[in-house]
Amino acid sequence: MSFPNLAQYVLFLLIILVLVKPVGGYLARVFAREKTVLDPVLLPTERLVYRLIGIHEERQMNGKQYAVAFVLFSLVGTLLLYALLRLQQFLPWYDPQHMTTPLTPDLAMNTAISFSTTTTWQAYGGETTMSYLSQIVGLAGQNFLAGAAGLAIGMAFIRGFARQRTTELGNFWVDVVRAMLWVLLPLSLVGSVILIWQGVPMNFAPYTVVKTLEGGSQVIAQGPVAALEFIKNLGTNGGGFFNVNGAHPYENPTPFTNLLEMLAIVAIPAALTNTFGRMVGSPRQGWVLFWVMFFLFASGLVLGGWAEQSGNPAVAPLVTANQPMGNMEGKEVRFGVGGSVLTAVTTSNSATGSYNSMHDSYTPLGGMVPLINMLLGEMIFGGLGTGIYSIIMIALVGLFLTGLMIGRTPEYLGKKIEPSEMKLVAIYALLGPIAVLLFAALAVVTTSGVAGLTTNSGTHGLTEILYAYTSSMTNNGQNFAGLSANSLFYNVTTALAMLIGRFGLAIPALALAELFAKQTSRPMTSGKFRTDSLTFAIVIIGSALIVGALTYVPALALGPIVEHLQLVSH
């Protein structure tokens, strides 16, 4: 790995480390309704919102009520977005001359589910499919709403571990409003202005048609890009205004914007570990979770950077000086290997498919890194709110296994992990593999599924299919672009995987949080396993890797691993 790339990775990780404590403290104050610097401006707005939509802020919800509110909120948002997409040709800012990709009912359905679950899986090209109104009102609107809902779920989950002798996890509507007003809106406004300063367009002008040097014509798409760009990253959504997403110079023009957008993705999920520690009354617990995430994130950077810097093993012997630039296929020169791998690792660890290079063109090992990150289930920083309950679920699996070894009922934060809790953890752990492996198996044995492999077949084609369903289940949205996914088969099956990844995982997490909230925290004794220690961090990492390996290694072996061995053997 080159020194500039390594320096870039170290700088990024140091900035995240510096931001964890202040951002985590701010989030804790916001959702505990403690004083913040924005209160003089936002408190009157908050009260007005409550009056307009009839929210009783003092009312608390149990796990079931919170889950029902979450599902209804998402369902209404999905239906409204679907209607907007189906009617966009009759609404303002629709230019039929440049809208060349038809929004069929199944594609509109897939897109509506995708954005309401923060997946933002795109089986279409944004600039040739979506009107300005659809982009700025429909898609950007859901980026805010779905992102706020995810953060609300994460905070409710944390309260389940922080509270005792209660079933109350907060009020979903209050949490969503606070997430919007105190977190997403102010940060998006500031971030969008910075992007405009860096050259990201913000206009409603018609597309520009220019003459090329060869005498032909070219359409240069533009629009309100800045309004969509920052919130897609901050809300861990990732759907791009343009087909090539963050690789487009209008979305991500400079290395500085790339760094800023990656920080927007990771800062809040990373800080939620600190928020967790503060709310449960033990900051060390939060730091253990953070350092686990940090270690796995850094490991992905090192492995991915090495694989891409080493280049294609089948080509390297034929290139002078062993490919000094590394594998640049599918990458933008302004980012190089370093910025491309940083983005690939950052976006694959979170629920944000805001890629700036084509992962389909990575080396087999380089492409396997983001795939493994997603298969670990958003536990490395993860999505907005979802990351914190993902890593704790893995931690509970580790505690259960260690409890079996010593013959004691495992505890976390002084609360017992009994059969009821473990059943929910087991459901959570099984849903991901079911969604990924069953749908991938269906795709490779059906004519409709194989028809999507228009560019590659064999091991790489299998990886493309596996990547698609993994990305959908983890509500990530990035893809191996060699798979042609705009078909009835893929629009339906990926949408089902998205729903499982969003609601199939969030609902058991809320139910588990309620079970923990009912318990009383027992004091730590010398005979109990400490969960604020290096040993526990190793248990979490080991549990994640072992469970992931037992579940997914056969599929990986048939895809990227075999592909790498084939390249090396030639």
N, C-alpha and C positions, 0 to 999 in steps of 0.2 A: 504494500500500500504506500502511495506517495505521501510525502510530508504535508503538502498543502491539503490533501484530502483528510488526513488524520487531524490536522489543526482545525479544519472546519468542523469535524465531528466533536472534538473536544470543546470548542467554543460553544457549539449548540448545547451540549450537555451541561456546561457550566452555567449558561444563561437559565436553563430550566431549573437547575439546582438553586440558583439565586432567587428565582420567582416563586418557588414552592411555598415558602413560609408566609410572605406577605399576601399572596393571592389566596392561599388556604385560609388565613385569618380573616380576610375580607369576606370570603364565601360563608364562613361560619357566622360572622356578624349579620350578614344579609338574611340568612335563613333562620337565625335566632331572633330576628327583628331587633337587633341591637343597633346602636347609633353608627351611621356611616357618613362620609363626607357628602354623599349625594342626597341625603335625606331632605334637606330644605327644598330641593327642586322636585324630588320624586314622590315624597309622601302625599302631597295634595293630589298628584296624578293617580297614585295608587287608590286613594279613597274615592276619587271620581270613578275609576274603573269598577270598583266594588259596587258602587251605587248603581251604575249603569247596567251591570249584568247580574245584580242581585246576589253577590257573594257575601256570606256571613263569615268574616275572617276568624271569628273566635271558635267556630265549629271545627272539631277534629274528626278525622276519618280513621277507621281501622283498615287493615290490609285489604279486605274485600272491597270496601267502599272506594278506597284509593285506586284499586285496580279497575273497577267499573268506570270511574271517572276518566281514568287514563284511556281506556279502550273507547269510550264514547267520544272523547275529545279527538282521538286519532281517526275514528270512523267518520265523524262529521268533516274533518279536514280532508280526508281521502275523497269523500263524495263531492265536496265543493271543488276540489282540484280536478277531479275527473270531469265534472260538468264544464269547467272553464276550458279544459283542453279540447273537449268535444265541440265546444261552441266557438273556439277562438277565431275561426274564419269569418264569423259574423260580428266580431268585436273590434274595437280600435287597434291600430298599430299592427295590422296583419297585412303583409305584403305577399300576395299570391305568386308574384314573379320569382321570389327567392325561396319560398316555402316548398321545396321539392320532395320532401319525405312525407307521405301521408300519415296522419295520426289515426290509425285504425283503432277500433274499439279495444282490441287486446293490448295494443301498445299504449293507449291512453290509460287503460286500467293498470298496466304494469308500472307506468311512470307515476301515476297517482299514489299507488301503494309504496313505490320506491321512495318518493320524497316525504311521505307522511311517516315512514319508518326510519328516516335519516340514512337510508341505503343509497339513494340517488344513483342507482344502477341506470345506465343510459344505453339503451338499445337503439339510439337515434343520434343524429348530429344536431346539436342545439341551434346553430345558426341557420340550418335548413329545415327545421321542424317547428320551432317555437317562435311565436310572435313576441314582441317586446312586452305586451301585457301578460302573456303567459309566463315569461321569464321573471318579470319584476313583481307581479302580484301573486301568481300561483306558485312558482318554484321558490323564489326568494322568501315569500310569505311562509311557506312550509319549512324552509330552512330555520326561520326564527321559531315557529310554533313547535315543530317536532324537536328541535334542539332544546327548547325550554322544558318540554315535557320529559325528555330524557334526563335532564339535570334534576327535575323535580323527583323522578323515581329514585335517582341516586341519593338524594337528601332524605327521602322517606326511608330508604334502606338503612342509612346510617343511624337514623333516629331509633330504629328497631334495636340496635345494639347499645345505644346510649341510654335508652329509657328502661324503666323497671316497673313491674306490676301494672301494666296498662296495655291496651290494644291500640292505642292512638299513635298514628305515624305522621300526623300533620294534616294539612288541608291541601289537596292537589291544586285547586284553583288559585289559592294564595301562593303556593310555591311556583306555579307557572308564571303568574304576574310578576313576582319578585325576580325570577330568573330573566324575564324579558326586560324589565325596567332597570334593574340594578346591574345586570351582567351583560346580556347580549346586545341591547340597543346602544349603550354608551361606548362599548368597546368596538362595535361595528362602525359607528359613526367616525370615531377616531381612525380606525384602521382603513376605512374606505377613503378618507381624505388623504392619508399617506399614499395609498395606491394611486390615486389620481395624480398626486405630485410626482410619482414615479413613472407616469405615462399610461396608466390604465384608463381606457375611455369611459366617459359617463355622459352619454347623450342619447337622444331619440331620433337621430338623423337617419335618412334612408341609407341603405348600403351604397358604397361607392363603386362605380364601374370604371375601370381604367384600361388603357391600351398598354399592352406589353411590348417589349422591344422586338419581339417576333411578329408584331402586327395583330396578335389576337387580343381578346378581352379577358379581364379578370375581375371578379366580384370580391371586394374587400368588405367583409362583414364587420359591423361595429354595434354600438348600442349602450345601454346602461350596465356595462360590465362591472364597474367598480361596486355598484350597489349589491350585486350578487356575489362577488368574489370573496370578500372578507368573511361574510356570515357563513358561506358554504364551508369555510375552514373552521371558524370559531365554533359553529354549531355542530361540528364533526359530521357534516353532510357530504360535500365533495362533488356534487353535480356541477359540471362546467357549463359556462355560457356557450363555449365552442366545443366542437367534437373532440378535439385533442386535449381539452381540459387545460391543466396548468402548463402544458408544453407550448401553448399559444402565446406569442409575445404580447398580445393585448390582455391576457389574464395574468401573466407572470413575466414582466419584461426584463427584470434584472436579478442578479444574485441576491441583492438586498431584499427584493420583494419575495423571493423564494424563502429566504431565512425568516422573514416576518410572517409569511403564511404558514410555515411549519411551526413556528412558535405559537401562533394562534390555535393550531390544532392541539398541541400537547399541553400548553400552560395550565388550563383549567383541570383536565383529567389528572395531571400530575399533582396539582395542588389539592385535589380532593383527598389525597392520602393524608395531608396535613389537617384538613378539615375534619376528617374521620378521627384522627388522634385527639384533636381538641375537643370534639363533641363527646367522645367516650371517656374523656378525662385522663388520657394517657398518650401524650404526644409520641412516645417511643413506639407505640403500636403502629402509628401512621408512618413513622420513618422506616420501620421494617418493611412495610408494604412498598414504600417508595424505592428503597434500595433494591428490592427484588425486581421491580419494574426497570430500574436504572441498569442493573446488571444485564438483564435479558435484552434490553434495547441496545446497549453498547455491544453486546455479543453479535446481534444482528448486523450492526453497522460494520464491525470488523470482518465478519464472514462475507457479507454482501460486497463490501468494498474490495476485499481480496479477490473474490470471484470475478468481479467485473474488471478490476485493474489487471488481472492476469490475462484476460481476453479469452477468446474462443480457442480451446486447446487443439482444435482441428486446423486452425488457421495460423496460430502463433508461430510455428516453426517456419512458415513461409514468408513471414513479415520481418523486415529489417529491425533489429534491436528488440525483437520479441514484443511487438505491439506496445510501444512506450505510452500511448494514450489509452491503452486498454480496449475493452469492447465498447465502441462508440455507436454501434448500430442501434437505432431507435432513440438516441439521446440528442439533446440540444447542445450545441457547442458552448453556448453561454453558461451552461451549468456543468458540463463535463461529467465524468464518472462520479466525482465527489458529491456534487449537488443532486445528481440523479439518484444515487443510492441513498443519500440522506432523506430525500423525499419518499422514495419507495419504502424505506423502513418506517418512517414516521407515519405515512398514510396507512400502511398495512397493519400497524399496531393499533391504530385507532379505527373508528367507524367512518373513515374519511377517504373516499376514493379520488382525492385530488392529485392525481399523478402528474409528473412533468416529463415522463419518458415512457416509452412503450415497453412494458414488462414482458411482452411476448417476444421481444428481441433480446432479452437478457440471456446470459449463459444458463444452462440447466441449473447449476448450483445457485447462481445469482437470482434466478427467478423463483427458486425453491425457498429462498429466505422470506420474501413477503408472504408466500403461501403458508409457510409454517407459522409465521407471526399470526396470521388470521386463524389458522387451525387451533392455536392455543386459546382462542376464545376471548379476544379483547382484554386479556389480563395485563398486557403491557401498556399502561396508561389508558388505552381503550377509548371508548366513546364518551360523550358528555353524560356523566352519571352512570353509564353502563360499565365503565371500566372498574369502578370501585367495587361493585358487587360481583363482577367477574373474578377478580383476584381473590376476594374473600371466599367465594364459593370453592375455589381451588384450595385455599388455605384450610377450609373445613374438611375437605377430602383428606388432606395431609394429617390433620389432627385426628380424624377418625382412624386412619391407618396406624398412626403412632399409638393411639389408645388401644387398638387391638394387640399391638406388640407387648404392651405392659399390663394388659388386663384391667384397665381403668376406663371409666366413662370419660371421654374427652370433654374438655371445656374450652371455651373461647371467651375472654374477657369476664371470666367468672361465671359464665352461663353454660349449662350442660348441652351437649350435642347428643340428643337421644333419638330413638327410632323415628319419631315424627319429623324431626329436623333432617335426619339423614335421608328419609324418603324424598323430601323436596330437593335436597342436594343431588340425589341420584337422578331424579327426573330432569333436573337442570343439566346434568352432565351427559345424559343420554340423548337429549333432543338435538343437540348440535350434530353429532355423528349420524343420527337418523336422517336429518335433513340433507346433509352433504352427501353421504355415501349412497343412500337409496336413490336420490334424484340423479346422481352421477351414473349409477348403475343402470337406471332406466334410460338415460340418454345414450349410453354406449351400445345398448341392445335394441334400440328402436330406430326405424328409418328416419323419423322426424328429428331425433336427437343427433344422429350421425350426419344428417344433412347440414347441420350448422358448421361442420368442419370443411369449410370451403378453401382454406389455405393450407392447413397441415393435417396430417393423419398420424397414425402410430402413437408412439410415446408422447410426442409433443401435443398431439390432438387430445389425448387423455388428460394431460395437464391443463389444457385450455378448458375442458369441461369441468374438471375438478376445481379449478380456480373460480369458475363462474358460480358454482353453487356454494363454495366456501365464502366467496365475497358476498353473495346474497344472504346467506344465513347469518353472517357476522354484521350485517347491515353496513357493509363497507362500500361496495359499489364499483371498485376498480376491476379491471378485467384484462385478460389476455386477448388483445383485439383481433387475433386471428379467428376467433369464434364468431360466426354470424348469428347473433342472438335475437334478431328481430323476426321471430316467427311465432306462430300460435303456441307451439310446444314450449319454447323457452320463455315466452312472455308469461305463460301460466305457471310453469314449474318454478321459475326464479321468483315470481311473486309469492308463491306458497312458501318458499324457503325464507323470504324476507319476513313474512308474517310470523313464522315460527321463531326466527331470530329475534324479533322485536317483542312479541307478546308471549310466546311460549317460554321465554326466559325471564321476562320482567315479572310476570304473574307469580311464578314460584318464588322469585326473589322477594316479592312483597309479602307473600304468605310466610316465608321463613323469617322475615324481619318482625312480623307480628308475633310469631312464636317466641322469638328472643325477647321482644319487648315485654311479654307476659312474665318472664322470669325475674328473679332477684339475683343480682350479681353477688357471687360468693367471694370471700377474701382469698387472696393467693397464699398458698402454703408451700412448704419445702417439698412436698410430695407431688406437686402439680408441675406440668410442663409449661415453662415460661414462653409466652408468645411475643415477647418483645426482645428476642435474642437472635444472635447470628444463627444458632441451631435451627430456630423456627424458619428463618429465611431460607436456609438450605432445604428444609422440609418442603416448603412451598415450591421452590424451583424443581426439586426432585419429583414431587407429585405431578406437577404440570408436564414435565418431560416424559415421565413414565406413562401417565394416562394417555398423553398425546401419541406416544410411540405405539402403545398397544392398540390404539384405535386406528391410526392413520398410516403407519409405516408400510403396510401392504400396498396401499394405493400410491404412496410416494415412490415405492420401489418400482412399480410398473410405469411410473411417469418420469419425473425429473432425474431420479437416480439412474435408471436404465439409460436415459438419454445421455447423461454425462458419461457413463461407461462406454457407450457407443462412440462418442466423440473422442475419448481418450484412446480407444482401441484402434482408431484409424490412423 
